[in-house]
Amino acid sequence: MRVTFEIFEENSSSTEAIVDFAIGRLTFPALRDEMWDKRAKVEVEKMKRLGRKKALTLSQLWCTRRGYDYSCEC
């Protein structure tokens, strides 16, 4: 199962929600509620199936690759 983070890039509010999730501000239900696009909601469900620890790691790696320093907000 692979999470397609590119879907989150299509909408700025989705991108912000993933960053908030990586920081630890959002839980899975709150993250899902932040998504407008149904495809993004599906990706959140995939992340949920992976588990919180793995999903956080993937989200943090994605943020790092995009140049966002999430660690300063923790």
HELIX and SHEET records of a PDB file:
HELIX    1   1 GLU A    6  GLU A    9  1                                   4    
HELIX    2   2 SER A   12  ILE A   23  1                                  12    
HELIX    3   3 PHE A   28  GLU A   34  1                                   7    
HELIX    4   4 LYS A   38  LEU A   50  1                                  13    
HELIX    5   5 ARG A   52  ARG A   65  1                                  14    
HELIX    6   6 TYR A   70  GLU A   73  5                                   4    
END                                                                             
